[in-house]
Amino acid sequence: MKKSEIKILNEVAINIKKLRMQKHISQLDFYNDTNIHIARIEQGRKNISIITLIKICKYFNVSPAEILDNPDIFKT
């Protein structure tokens, strides 16, 4: 994986974790509600699909833009 791709995954991971923590939702509760293992996503180890990103956004009631809200992650 390229450094730029790792940077994007890490930024997305940070934003997803922030959302989860702000809403006081445990990883286990998130899994029970969505059937998505979020731990590896939050560690930036798992490249998620668009479908998974949309499911996460729906769960937190945010747009994908809010999770991808950092223009620097798209710079190479």
N, C-alpha and C positions, 0 to 999 in steps of 0.2 A: 504494500500500500504506500502511496506517495505521501510525503510530509503534508502537502496541502489537504489531502483527504483525511489524514489523521487530525489535522487542525479543525476541520469541519465537524468531524465526529465528536471531538472533545468539546467544542462550543455547543453543539446540540445537546450533548450529554449534560453539560453544566446547566443549560436552560431547562431541560426536562427535570433535573433534580431540584432546581430552585422552585419550579412550579409545584412539585410534589411536596416539598418541605413547607412551602407557604400555605398549602392547603391541609397540612398536618395529616398526610396520608402515608402510611407505612408501605414498604415494598410488598409486604404480604397482602395488605388490603388491596393494593393496586392489582396484584396478581389475581386475587380472588374475584375482583370486579371485572377484570379485562382478559384474564388468561394470558397476559403478556409478562414475561420475566424481565423486569425493568432493571435489575441489578447490573447486568452486563451492558445494557444500553447506557446506564448512568456512568459506567466506568469507561465509556468510549471504546469498548472492546468489540462491540457488535455493530455492524453496519445495518441499519434498519431500512426496511422497504418503505415506499411511499404509503402503502396501505397501513402499515404499523404506525407511521407518523400521524396519519389521519385519525386512526383510532385513539392515539394518545391525545391528540388535539381535541377530539370530541369529548373524551373523558374529562379533560381539564377545562373544557369550554373556551378554548382559545383557537386562534387561527395558526396555520403553519408559519405564517410570517412572524408571529410572536416568538415562536421557538427558533426560527432562523434569523432573528433580529440582531444581526451583527454584520454590517457590510464587509468588514475586514476578513470574514471567514471565506469569502469568495475570491479574494485576491490570491494570485499564485505567487 
